[in-house]
Amino acid sequence: MREAPGVAMHERSTRVPKFRRRAEARPDEVLDAALDLFIEQGYAATRVEDIARRAGLSKGAIYLYFPSKEAIIEALVRRALVPIARTALGVIGAWEGDPRPVIATVMKTLATRLDDPRVIAIPKLVFREVVSFPELARMYRREVLDEVIPMLEALVRRGIEEGYLRQVDPHLTVRSIVGPVVLHVAMAEIFGITPPEGLAIDRLIDNHLTILFDGLGAPQGSRQWTSS
């Protein structure tokens, strides 16, 4: 049966041309190729022409999408980690009441995302290259940490004011919340100290939250607590 001319013309007019779909996919293809090479041989040893070859493009074509190798790694961070940060910000900003459930939700979401080898490869890469390329740390802080840490501090502060948490320092408490995950990855990537079952970030976070919440919770019937 022949299709109606009007329908066929509409489908052809709304269908995205193949060359355009290909062009729209190329930035991600470049990032995939770059990530593979950064994992295999490190950031410093990878040249833009290596990325171009792996992506099946010319070196000049790479520069159409990314003006430098630094721009490529910034784009990798944005693609892999910024969505995690934005999800966390949305959950934290909308929460009222005891902050512990939302902290648990954010941390377990982080564990799920970091279970993806191509996501956790990004913070690993930063740890590995940060001494030689301190701009990576500045970029990681700007794109991820500077967005999430103030919101977490505000969440902890509200929990203290409303009597859910002990009288602790909000800034230091946020370091206590995220610190074990950072140290866990750093110990494996920098010192080669990995648990027998692998990183197992989900188990680390479950263990960490048990210890953290037992220490943070305000005593029953009391809003005051001191370490002295």
ZAKE-194103 format. One record per residue (C-alpha): residue in one letter; x negated, y negated, z; residue number from 0. Coordinates in nm, 4 decimals. Example, Ala and Ser with C-alpha at 12.3 -4.5 7.8 and 13.67 -1.06 7.14 Angstrom:
# residues 2
+----+----------+----------+----------+-----+
: aa :       c1 :       c2 :       c3 :   i :
+----+----------+----------+----------+-----+
:  A :  -1.2300 :   0.4500 :   0.7800 :   0 :
:  S :  -1.3670 :   0.1060 :   0.7140 :   1 :
+----+----------+----------+----------+-----+
# end
This chain:
# residues 228
+----+----------+----------+----------+-----+
: aa :       c1 :       c2 :       c3 :   i :
+----+----------+----------+----------+-----+
:  M :   0.0000 :   0.0000 :   0.0000 :   0 :
:  R :  -0.1332 :  -0.3403 :  -0.0987 :   1 :
:  E :  -0.1685 :  -0.5946 :   0.1801 :   2 :
:  A :   0.0299 :  -0.9144 :   0.1583 :   3 :
:  P :  -0.1740 :  -1.1856 :  -0.0112 :   4 :
:  G :  -0.1076 :  -1.4318 :   0.2707 :   5 :
:  V :  -0.2319 :  -1.1897 :   0.5383 :   6 :
:  A :  -0.5444 :  -1.0987 :   0.3443 :   7 :
:  M :  -0.6264 :  -1.4640 :   0.2791 :   8 :
:  H :  -0.5766 :  -1.5492 :   0.6501 :   9 :
:  E :  -0.8042 :  -1.2637 :   0.7634 :  10 :
:  R :  -1.0761 :  -1.3679 :   0.5188 :  11 :
:  S :  -1.0512 :  -1.7311 :   0.6258 :  12 :
:  T :  -1.0768 :  -1.6530 :   0.9996 :  13 :
:  R :  -1.3397 :  -1.3801 :   0.9752 :  14 :
:  V :  -1.6832 :  -1.5041 :   1.0910 :  15 :
:  P :  -1.9335 :  -1.4628 :   0.8057 :  16 :
:  K :  -2.1880 :  -1.1884 :   0.8680 :  17 :
:  F :  -2.4866 :  -1.4219 :   0.8344 :  18 :
:  R :  -2.3358 :  -1.6542 :   1.0967 :  19 :
:  R :  -2.2752 :  -1.3676 :   1.3398 :  20 :
:  R :  -2.6352 :  -1.2633 :   1.2858 :  21 :
:  A :  -2.7647 :  -1.6152 :   1.3526 :  22 :
:  E :  -2.5575 :  -1.6438 :   1.6703 :  23 :
:  A :  -2.7020 :  -1.3160 :   1.8010 :  24 :
:  R :  -3.0636 :  -1.4069 :   1.7307 :  25 :
:  P :  -3.1376 :  -1.6013 :   2.0531 :  26 :
:  D :  -3.0431 :  -1.2932 :   2.2551 :  27 :
:  E :  -3.2488 :  -1.0746 :   2.0224 :  28 :
:  V :  -3.5470 :  -1.3007 :   2.0826 :  29 :
:  L :  -3.4936 :  -1.2869 :   2.4582 :  30 :
:  D :  -3.4608 :  -0.9071 :   2.4525 :  31 :
:  A :  -3.7847 :  -0.8767 :   2.2570 :  32 :
:  A :  -3.9635 :  -1.1199 :   2.4887 :  33 :
:  L :  -3.8468 :  -0.9396 :   2.8015 :  34 :
:  D :  -3.9667 :  -0.6049 :   2.6654 :  35 :
:  L :  -4.3093 :  -0.7523 :   2.5963 :  36 :
:  F :  -4.3313 :  -0.9387 :   2.9275 :  37 :
:  I :  -4.2579 :  -0.6105 :   3.1072 :  38 :
:  E :  -4.5028 :  -0.4114 :   2.8963 :  39 :
:  Q :  -4.8020 :  -0.6441 :   2.8873 :  40 :
:  G :  -4.7277 :  -0.9445 :   3.1097 :  41 :
:  Y :  -4.6309 :  -1.3012 :   3.0440 :  42 :
:  A :  -4.9835 :  -1.4356 :   2.9923 :  43 :
:  A :  -5.0835 :  -1.1707 :   2.7396 :  44 :
:  T :  -4.7702 :  -1.2079 :   2.5274 :  45 :
:  R :  -4.7913 :  -1.4488 :   2.2350 :  46 :
:  V :  -4.5021 :  -1.6087 :   2.0523 :  47 :
:  E :  -4.6062 :  -1.4239 :   1.7368 :  48 :
:  D :  -4.5803 :  -1.0946 :   1.9292 :  49 :
:  I :  -4.2243 :  -1.1836 :   2.0277 :  50 :
:  A :  -4.1442 :  -1.2787 :   1.6691 :  51 :
:  R :  -4.2783 :  -0.9495 :   1.5387 :  52 :
:  R :  -4.0828 :  -0.7478 :   1.7948 :  53 :
:  A :  -3.7647 :  -0.9422 :   1.7136 :  54 :
:  G :  -3.8165 :  -0.9039 :   1.3391 :  55 :
:  L :  -3.8518 :  -1.2776 :   1.2799 :  56 :
:  S :  -4.1182 :  -1.5208 :   1.1711 :  57 :
:  K :  -4.3009 :  -1.7272 :   1.4318 :  58 :
:  G :  -4.1408 :  -2.0376 :   1.2863 :  59 :
:  A :  -3.7950 :  -1.8852 :   1.3291 :  60 :
:  I :  -3.8604 :  -1.8363 :   1.7011 :  61 :
:  Y :  -3.9219 :  -2.2095 :   1.7368 :  62 :
:  L :  -3.5800 :  -2.2797 :   1.5875 :  63 :
:  Y :  -3.4306 :  -2.1372 :   1.9064 :  64 :
:  F :  -3.7011 :  -2.1911 :   2.1692 :  65 :
:  P :  -3.9645 :  -2.4672 :   2.1527 :  66 :
:  S :  -4.2201 :  -2.2752 :   2.3625 :  67 :
:  K :  -4.2925 :  -1.9527 :   2.5469 :  68 :
:  E :  -4.2020 :  -2.1342 :   2.8697 :  69 :
:  A :  -3.8591 :  -2.2117 :   2.7247 :  70 :
:  I :  -3.8135 :  -1.8419 :   2.6529 :  71 :
:  I :  -3.8747 :  -1.7349 :   3.0112 :  72 :
:  E :  -3.6510 :  -2.0161 :   3.1380 :  73 :
:  A :  -3.3767 :  -1.8830 :   2.9120 :  74 :
:  L :  -3.4342 :  -1.5321 :   3.0481 :  75 :
:  V :  -3.3857 :  -1.6577 :   3.4032 :  76 :
:  R :  -3.0703 :  -1.8446 :   3.3039 :  77 :
:  R :  -2.9284 :  -1.5420 :   3.1269 :  78 :
:  A :  -3.0047 :  -1.2878 :   3.4003 :  79 :
:  L :  -2.9898 :  -1.4741 :   3.7303 :  80 :
:  V :  -2.7940 :  -1.7972 :   3.6927 :  81 :
:  P :  -2.4632 :  -1.6047 :   3.6476 :  82 :
:  I :  -2.5350 :  -1.4284 :   3.9788 :  83 :
:  A :  -2.5951 :  -1.7630 :   4.1471 :  84 :
:  R :  -2.2764 :  -1.9125 :   4.0012 :  85 :
:  T :  -2.0700 :  -1.6142 :   4.1134 :  86 :
:  A :  -2.2128 :  -1.6489 :   4.4634 :  87 :
:  L :  -2.1393 :  -2.0224 :   4.4669 :  88 :
:  G :  -1.7793 :  -1.9617 :   4.3631 :  89 :
:  V :  -1.7230 :  -1.7045 :   4.6374 :  90 :
:  I :  -1.8970 :  -1.9101 :   4.9071 :  91 :
:  G :  -1.7264 :  -2.2373 :   4.8155 :  92 :
:  A :  -1.3774 :  -2.0885 :   4.8344 :  93 :
:  W :  -1.4246 :  -1.9030 :   5.1638 :  94 :
:  E :  -1.2710 :  -2.0007 :   5.4974 :  95 :
:  G :  -1.3115 :  -1.8268 :   5.8324 :  96 :
:  D :  -1.5726 :  -1.5775 :   5.9487 :  97 :
:  P :  -1.8650 :  -1.6095 :   5.7059 :  98 :
:  R :  -1.9911 :  -1.2539 :   5.7513 :  99 :
:  P :  -1.7550 :  -1.0894 :   5.4993 : 100 :
:  V :  -1.8500 :  -1.3360 :   5.2271 : 101 :
:  I :  -2.2210 :  -1.2961 :   5.3051 : 102 :
:  A :  -2.1740 :  -0.9203 :   5.2706 : 103 :
:  T :  -1.9877 :  -0.9640 :   4.9411 : 104 :
:  V :  -2.2573 :  -1.1897 :   4.7962 : 105 :
:  M :  -2.5401 :  -0.9613 :   4.9066 : 106 :
:  K :  -2.3718 :  -0.6480 :   4.7726 : 107 :
:  T :  -2.2985 :  -0.8211 :   4.4433 : 108 :
:  L :  -2.6666 :  -0.9108 :   4.4301 : 109 :
:  A :  -2.7570 :  -0.5462 :   4.4918 : 110 :
:  T :  -2.5301 :  -0.4323 :   4.2085 : 111 :
:  R :  -2.6788 :  -0.6796 :   3.9610 : 112 :
:  L :  -3.0388 :  -0.6134 :   4.0644 : 113 :
:  D :  -2.9795 :  -0.2432 :   4.0080 : 114 :
:  D :  -2.9979 :  -0.3276 :   3.6364 : 115 :
:  P :  -3.3664 :  -0.2836 :   3.5398 : 116 :
:  R :  -3.3479 :  -0.5720 :   3.2916 : 117 :
:  V :  -3.2129 :  -0.8075 :   3.5586 : 118 :
:  I :  -3.4571 :  -0.7200 :   3.8348 : 119 :
:  A :  -3.7385 :  -0.7435 :   3.5804 : 120 :
:  I :  -3.7010 :  -1.1241 :   3.5947 : 121 :
:  P :  -3.7835 :  -1.1805 :   3.9659 : 122 :
:  K :  -4.0527 :  -0.9136 :   3.9328 : 123 :
:  L :  -4.2031 :  -1.1103 :   3.6473 : 124 :
:  V :  -4.1991 :  -1.4302 :   3.8533 : 125 :
:  F :  -4.3764 :  -1.2560 :   4.1420 : 126 :
:  R :  -4.6356 :  -1.1090 :   3.9081 : 127 :
:  E :  -4.7202 :  -1.4265 :   3.7201 : 128 :
:  V :  -4.6558 :  -1.7034 :   3.9720 : 129 :
:  V :  -5.0199 :  -1.7494 :   4.0791 : 130 :
:  S :  -5.1381 :  -1.8108 :   3.7233 : 131 :
:  F :  -4.8217 :  -1.9942 :   3.6157 : 132 :
:  P :  -4.6805 :  -2.1937 :   3.9112 : 133 :
:  E :  -4.4309 :  -2.3585 :   3.6788 : 134 :
:  L :  -4.2429 :  -2.0264 :   3.6825 : 135 :
:  A :  -4.1839 :  -2.0654 :   4.0570 : 136 :
:  R :  -4.0685 :  -2.4248 :   4.0117 : 137 :
:  M :  -3.8286 :  -2.3216 :   3.7392 : 138 :
:  Y :  -3.6960 :  -2.0268 :   3.9450 : 139 :
:  R :  -3.6403 :  -2.2575 :   4.2398 : 140 :
:  R :  -3.4671 :  -2.5206 :   4.0279 : 141 :
:  E :  -3.2385 :  -2.2800 :   3.8432 : 142 :
:  V :  -3.1490 :  -2.0421 :   4.1288 : 143 :
:  L :  -3.2668 :  -2.1218 :   4.4813 : 144 :
:  D :  -3.1836 :  -2.4933 :   4.4895 : 145 :
:  E :  -2.8264 :  -2.4089 :   4.3924 : 146 :
:  V :  -2.7565 :  -2.1240 :   4.6347 : 147 :
:  I :  -2.9499 :  -2.2104 :   4.9526 : 148 :
:  P :  -2.7631 :  -2.5348 :   5.0409 : 149 :
:  M :  -2.4277 :  -2.3597 :   5.0001 : 150 :
:  L :  -2.5379 :  -2.0719 :   5.2221 : 151 :
:  E :  -2.6614 :  -2.3172 :   5.4837 : 152 :
:  A :  -2.3240 :  -2.4933 :   5.4812 : 153 :
:  L :  -2.1463 :  -2.1590 :   5.5180 : 154 :
:  V :  -2.3588 :  -2.0618 :   5.8196 : 155 :
:  R :  -2.3113 :  -2.4077 :   5.9736 : 156 :
:  R :  -1.9318 :  -2.3763 :   5.9467 : 157 :
:  G :  -1.9474 :  -2.0304 :   6.1025 : 158 :
:  I :  -2.1390 :  -2.1713 :   6.3989 : 159 :
:  E :  -1.9045 :  -2.4680 :   6.4401 : 160 :
:  E :  -1.5975 :  -2.2424 :   6.4324 : 161 :
:  G :  -1.7430 :  -1.9994 :   6.6855 : 162 :
:  Y :  -1.7938 :  -1.6986 :   6.4578 : 163 :
:  L :  -2.1731 :  -1.7109 :   6.4773 : 164 :
:  R :  -2.4249 :  -1.7749 :   6.7501 : 165 :
:  Q :  -2.5948 :  -2.1106 :   6.7863 : 166 :
:  V :  -2.8707 :  -2.0492 :   6.5332 : 167 :
:  D :  -3.0641 :  -2.2724 :   6.2946 : 168 :
:  P :  -2.8717 :  -2.2609 :   5.9624 : 169 :
:  H :  -3.1801 :  -2.3177 :   5.7471 : 170 :
:  L :  -3.3846 :  -2.0469 :   5.9192 : 171 :
:  T :  -3.0839 :  -1.8150 :   5.9170 : 172 :
:  V :  -3.0560 :  -1.8406 :   5.5383 : 173 :
:  R :  -3.4213 :  -1.7375 :   5.5177 : 174 :
:  S :  -3.3356 :  -1.4407 :   5.7380 : 175 :
:  I :  -3.0450 :  -1.3510 :   5.5081 : 176 :
:  V :  -3.2337 :  -1.3561 :   5.1780 : 177 :
:  G :  -3.5851 :  -1.2910 :   5.3068 : 178 :
:  P :  -3.5707 :  -0.9107 :   5.3327 : 179 :
:  V :  -3.4635 :  -0.8778 :   4.9676 : 180 :
:  V :  -3.7446 :  -1.1083 :   4.8522 : 181 :
:  L :  -3.9998 :  -0.9235 :   5.0652 : 182 :
:  H :  -3.8685 :  -0.5861 :   4.9489 : 183 :
:  V :  -3.9258 :  -0.6747 :   4.5844 : 184 :
:  A :  -4.2591 :  -0.8442 :   4.6592 : 185 :
:  M :  -4.3939 :  -0.5442 :   4.8520 : 186 :
:  A :  -4.3132 :  -0.3170 :   4.5597 : 187 :
:  E :  -4.4305 :  -0.5491 :   4.2820 : 188 :
:  I :  -4.7369 :  -0.7119 :   4.4398 : 189 :
:  F :  -4.8612 :  -0.4473 :   4.6855 : 190 :
:  G :  -4.7233 :  -0.1339 :   4.5215 : 191 :
:  I :  -4.5435 :  -0.0302 :   4.8415 : 192 :
:  T :  -4.2157 :   0.1291 :   4.7325 : 193 :
:  P :  -3.9869 :   0.3550 :   4.9373 : 194 :
:  P :  -3.9872 :   0.7228 :   4.8310 : 195 :
:  E :  -3.6399 :   0.6834 :   4.6754 : 196 :
:  G :  -3.7416 :   0.3758 :   4.4751 : 197 :
:  L :  -3.6314 :   0.0188 :   4.5413 : 198 :
:  A :  -3.2801 :   0.1293 :   4.6458 : 199 :
:  I :  -3.1745 :  -0.2314 :   4.6989 : 200 :
:  D :  -2.8173 :  -0.1286 :   4.7804 : 201 :
:  R :  -2.9382 :   0.0792 :   5.0778 : 202 :
:  L :  -3.1753 :  -0.1960 :   5.1876 : 203 :
:  I :  -2.8921 :  -0.4500 :   5.1907 : 204 :
:  D :  -2.6549 :  -0.2187 :   5.3797 : 205 :
:  N :  -2.9263 :  -0.1599 :   5.6404 : 206 :
:  H :  -3.0129 :  -0.5297 :   5.6514 : 207 :
:  L :  -2.6520 :  -0.6440 :   5.6973 : 208 :
:  T :  -2.6012 :  -0.4046 :   5.9894 : 209 :
:  I :  -2.8988 :  -0.5537 :   6.1732 : 210 :
:  L :  -2.8193 :  -0.9104 :   6.0674 : 211 :
:  F :  -2.4553 :  -0.9151 :   6.1716 : 212 :
:  D :  -2.5201 :  -0.7469 :   6.5054 : 213 :
:  G :  -2.7635 :  -1.0288 :   6.5771 : 214 :
:  L :  -2.5572 :  -1.3163 :   6.4336 : 215 :
:  G :  -2.2172 :  -1.2451 :   6.5831 : 216 :
:  A :  -2.1126 :  -1.4761 :   6.8667 : 217 :
:  P :  -2.0537 :  -1.2924 :   7.1993 : 218 :
:  Q :  -1.6907 :  -1.2277 :   7.2779 : 219 :
:  G :  -1.5369 :  -1.5234 :   7.4618 : 220 :
:  S :  -1.8458 :  -1.7376 :   7.4180 : 221 :
:  R :  -1.9478 :  -2.0027 :   7.1679 : 222 :
:  Q :  -2.2955 :  -2.0558 :   7.3075 : 223 :
:  W :  -2.6032 :  -1.8395 :   7.2776 : 224 :
:  T :  -2.9740 :  -1.9046 :   7.3242 : 225 :
:  S :  -3.2825 :  -1.6934 :   7.2736 : 226 :
:  S :  -3.4447 :  -1.8181 :   7.5951 : 227 :
+----+----------+----------+----------+-----+
# end
